[in-house]
Amino acid sequence: MTDATLGEKENVLPPPAEVEDVELYHAKSWLTHYVFSQDAKYIAIQYAGTAIGIGLVALVMSWVIRLQLAFPGAIPFIDASRYYQAVTMHGMIMVVYMLTAIFLGGFGNYLIPLMVGARDMVFPYVNMLSYWVYLLATLVLVASFFVPGGPTGAGWTLYPPQAIMSGTPGNDYGIILMLASLILFIVGFTMGGLNYVVTVLQGRTRGMTLMRMPLTVWGIFAAAVMALLAFPGLFVACVMLLLDRTLGTSFFMPSIVEGGEHLKYSGGSPILFQHLFWFFGHPEVYIVALPAFGIVSDLISTHARKNIFGYRMMVWAIVAIGVLSMVVWGHHMYVSGMNPLFGFFFAVTTLAIALPTAIKVYNWVLTLWRADIHFTTPMLFALGFIVTFVNGGITGLYLGNVIVDVPLSATMFVVAHFHMVMGVAPVLVIFGAIYHWYPKITGRMLDETLGKIHFWITFLGAYAIFFPMHYLGLVGVPRRFYELGETAFVPHSAAALNIFITVAALIVGAAQAIFFFNVFWSLRHGKPSGGNPWRATSLEWQTPETPPGHGNWGKELPIVYRWAYAYSVPGAPEDYLPQNAPPLKGEHSP
Amino acid sequence: MTTEPALSNERHAQDSLAPLRGVITDWSSDQRSFKSASWGKTMMWIFLVSDTFIFSCFLISYMTVRMSTTVPWPHPSEVFALTINGKEIPLILIAIMTFILITSSGTMAMAVNFGYSHDRVKAAILMWVTAAFGASFVGMQAFEWTKLIREGVRPWANPFGAEQFGSSFFMITGFHGFHVSVGVIFLIAIGINVWRGDYDTGRVGFNGRRGRYEIIEIMGLYWHFVDLVWVFIFAFFYLW
């Protein structure tokens, strides 16, 4: 024991407050209390609700895709245009409007102020604007379903020239609304992102050093910083593509012939769009993954009653992944053609990300090693995340190599890879996190039995969907194709596998009804949870009220004496010590 | 007497890591990572970093299309010339605009200085002077746009050469001009608050909170940034 704690200072009262307590804005009417709320907790629920709502639209889109792939031509409604529109909207909504919004806008807003011991975000008014601009962006996106020509079918990457040329569905209005919506989203996100970053940097309570923050906060913080640096690339790309489409500028449009007619464009660089897009697009993967990493660390530690293994390593791994992910975007462009030296650079940096990522996976596993594992629903989802993430991460190593990527790039293997790593894995964490924090948000437990049924159907179902796709990709089934038709190189068994995948996808999608039923039913009928049902250490479980009141902490802000992972502490009155519990005699916690 | 500076230099040399140590102490401490910066100032700095990325992406994109186009690039000193008294003077308008914008940074700095000492009248007047400089900058930009449009420069084509010239010009100067215009609006509005003494009386603003004199300094950060960005646009677009 003494060896392990050598060099650690004894836990003492932290220095006095540097700034006076904030003056809270108190809502005066129903409208400013519930609708135009400036309270981060309400904004979080608004953000998450909107994100899940639009996510359900994207889920339906995925059914459209799968039905067409399994039963080509069986449903007359799904023609080629609608298929491409479904592919585009499914991808864009899931990545940007659902995952980014729910992790940063939803969990970020709810958890950051509570976990760092703040009364609210630092700029609640700007935070409120952030949500309303996000909602506007979502509505503009939804509007594209109702304009003539429908939403854009350019693929979620929106590559020019095809994105704005005739022949691509939705090239008249859909693409304009999509670009406008993305610009709005970025404006809205920037307002929120600044709040998350500054709250973490400047708004912590006494004793809450950066190295005592729960990893959830670290993950969301790093993701918010990355988003502030990566979204500018998408912003600029969207502005220029919008100008190309509406004013006829030629930023991305080379001299090009369409239907035998020479278009007025000339001299632009389509590759420039790809660089700008992926300068955003790759960090985006980690903007989604880092909050998931953080949340999963906390779920595992809490439900296995053991401190997280290698906390400092976990923090530095998050930082390293964040930095590296800004310089790997070129691996999405191997097939676009590039100087072999650049291919080498991007491959090396891409593979280098495996190091900090592997550290994280080992540390999760070592946290579970000989731990007191409670197989609660959040824990099951966290374990499911580790499995799917390792699976998706390993195929990422394949695709990070130029020579392996080139033949696999246009096949279902890529679809399998990124759905495993940034589709299924983060979604499992979102579910786990909702099961974990629902008691704090509502004061009631979600039903565990329903939760476990939901987990097993989702987890096994997701595997049934995406694991066979690796094989489809390896036998050469191309992605993005409306239908395969008769091809010599694709065996007939591929069609059978496609039907199997579609059936699984329909079942998994429908099974989410269990989750929604659970969420709404438990609002009234769930078991009252009390303030700290999981006996967790981090600050959000120590609020005087559950759900936390306006200002979170009552009269006095909490004072933090230790890190967030004091589980199974010898000599503690229970098996854990909350971050704000006064120190034990002679205690040496980080 | 003579040995004293030497001594202090020596002490300084011994503790050359002191600033670094200070940074580490701040970042490993509780509550705040930037001990001397308030929430508002920190937020503006981080926003400016993000905005830097936006302007960088715009400028890099401009350079890329300038390389990708096959048509020769128009000569800036000819395009941006004004004929005054029958003589063609290259870049004269841009020189005046740049001078005005940099001057406005000076008046902004003075406003910030008077803001520190809560001298509300002088601070407000200097903010409005800054806003007037900014407005005249935008006005001259409008004049320049009008002149070029009259000469047939359009975002999609122009008579001087590569069409990307017009597109990049309108997009980048437009985006920068938008930043200046937003700054002018905020300078006028915050100037009114300062003049009225809102930050002395603790008047509650539209967002339900009291403002502080610090907002002048935050406004100043933004204004100097917009000024700095202009220097890069000036160098990369007009001088290259």
HADDOCK unambig.tbl for C-alpha pairs under 7 A between the chains (distance, minus, plus):
assign (segid A and resid 25 and name CA) (segid B and resid 208 and name CA) 6.09 0.50 0.50
assign (segid A and resid 25 and name CA) (segid B and resid 209 and name CA) 6.90 0.50 0.50
assign (segid A and resid 122 and name CA) (segid B and resid 39 and name CA) 6.79 0.50 0.50
assign (segid A and resid 125 and name CA) (segid B and resid 207 and name CA) 6.19 0.50 0.50
assign (segid A and resid 194 and name CA) (segid B and resid 43 and name CA) 6.11 0.50 0.50
assign (segid A and resid 194 and name CA) (segid B and resid 46 and name CA) 6.98 0.50 0.50
assign (segid A and resid 194 and name CA) (segid B and resid 47 and name CA) 6.75 0.50 0.50
assign (segid A and resid 198 and name CA) (segid B and resid 39 and name CA) 6.68 0.50 0.50
assign (segid A and resid 198 and name CA) (segid B and resid 42 and name CA) 6.63 0.50 0.50
assign (segid A and resid 198 and name CA) (segid B and resid 43 and name CA) 6.01 0.50 0.50
assign (segid A and resid 201 and name CA) (segid B and resid 32 and name CA) 5.92 0.50 0.50
assign (segid A and resid 201 and name CA) (segid B and resid 33 and name CA) 5.51 0.50 0.50
assign (segid A and resid 202 and name CA) (segid B and resid 31 and name CA) 6.08 0.50 0.50
assign (segid A and resid 202 and name CA) (segid B and resid 32 and name CA) 4.20 0.50 0.50
assign (segid A and resid 202 and name CA) (segid B and resid 33 and name CA) 6.00 0.50 0.50
assign (segid A and resid 202 and name CA) (segid B and resid 39 and name CA) 6.39 0.50 0.50
assign (segid A and resid 203 and name CA) (segid B and resid 31 and name CA) 6.05 0.50 0.50
assign (segid A and resid 203 and name CA) (segid B and resid 32 and name CA) 6.50 0.50 0.50
assign (segid A and resid 204 and name CA) (segid B and resid 30 and name CA) 6.85 0.50 0.50
assign (segid A and resid 204 and name CA) (segid B and resid 31 and name CA) 4.33 0.50 0.50
assign (segid A and resid 204 and name CA) (segid B and resid 32 and name CA) 6.62 0.50 0.50
assign (segid A and resid 205 and name CA) (segid B and resid 31 and name CA) 5.26 0.50 0.50
assign (segid A and resid 206 and name CA) (segid B and resid 30 and name CA) 5.91 0.50 0.50
assign (segid A and resid 206 and name CA) (segid B and resid 31 and name CA) 5.69 0.50 0.50
assign (segid A and resid 207 and name CA) (segid B and resid 30 and name CA) 5.11 0.50 0.50
assign (segid A and resid 208 and name CA) (segid B and resid 30 and name CA) 4.97 0.50 0.50
assign (segid A and resid 208 and name CA) (segid B and resid 31 and name CA) 6.35 0.50 0.50
assign (segid A and resid 209 and name CA) (segid B and resid 28 and name CA) 6.02 0.50 0.50
assign (segid A and resid 209 and name CA) (segid B and resid 29 and name CA) 5.29 0.50 0.50
assign (segid A and resid 209 and name CA) (segid B and resid 30 and name CA) 4.07 0.50 0.50
assign (segid A and resid 209 and name CA) (segid B and resid 31 and name CA) 6.81 0.50 0.50
assign (segid A and resid 210 and name CA) (segid B and resid 28 and name CA) 6.40 0.50 0.50
assign (segid A and resid 228 and name CA) (segid B and resid 50 and name CA) 5.50 0.50 0.50
assign (segid A and resid 229 and name CA) (segid B and resid 50 and name CA) 5.50 0.50 0.50
assign (segid A and resid 229 and name CA) (segid B and resid 53 and name CA) 6.45 0.50 0.50
assign (segid A and resid 232 and name CA) (segid B and resid 53 and name CA) 5.89 0.50 0.50
assign (segid A and resid 232 and name CA) (segid B and resid 54 and name CA) 4.71 0.50 0.50
assign (segid A and resid 233 and name CA) (segid B and resid 54 and name CA) 6.72 0.50 0.50
assign (segid A and resid 233 and name CA) (segid B and resid 57 and name CA) 6.20 0.50 0.50
assign (segid A and resid 236 and name CA) (segid B and resid 54 and name CA) 6.57 0.50 0.50
assign (segid A and resid 236 and name CA) (segid B and resid 57 and name CA) 6.48 0.50 0.50
assign (segid A and resid 236 and name CA) (segid B and resid 58 and name CA) 6.33 0.50 0.50
assign (segid A and resid 247 and name CA) (segid B and resid 155 and name CA) 6.96 0.50 0.50
assign (segid A and resid 247 and name CA) (segid B and resid 156 and name CA) 6.71 0.50 0.50
assign (segid A and resid 248 and name CA) (segid B and resid 156 and name CA) 5.43 0.50 0.50
assign (segid A and resid 249 and name CA) (segid B and resid 155 and name CA) 5.75 0.50 0.50
assign (segid A and resid 249 and name CA) (segid B and resid 156 and name CA) 4.44 0.50 0.50
assign (segid A and resid 249 and name CA) (segid B and resid 167 and name CA) 5.94 0.50 0.50
assign (segid A and resid 250 and name CA) (segid B and resid 164 and name CA) 6.44 0.50 0.50
assign (segid A and resid 251 and name CA) (segid B and resid 65 and name CA) 6.34 0.50 0.50
assign (segid A and resid 251 and name CA) (segid B and resid 164 and name CA) 6.74 0.50 0.50
assign (segid A and resid 267 and name CA) (segid B and resid 68 and name CA) 5.99 0.50 0.50
assign (segid A and resid 267 and name CA) (segid B and resid 69 and name CA) 3.97 0.50 0.50
assign (segid A and resid 267 and name CA) (segid B and resid 70 and name CA) 5.98 0.50 0.50
assign (segid A and resid 268 and name CA) (segid B and resid 65 and name CA) 5.79 0.50 0.50
assign (segid A and resid 268 and name CA) (segid B and resid 68 and name CA) 6.20 0.50 0.50
assign (segid A and resid 268 and name CA) (segid B and resid 69 and name CA) 6.13 0.50 0.50
assign (segid A and resid 269 and name CA) (segid B and resid 65 and name CA) 6.23 0.50 0.50
assign (segid A and resid 269 and name CA) (segid B and resid 68 and name CA) 6.07 0.50 0.50
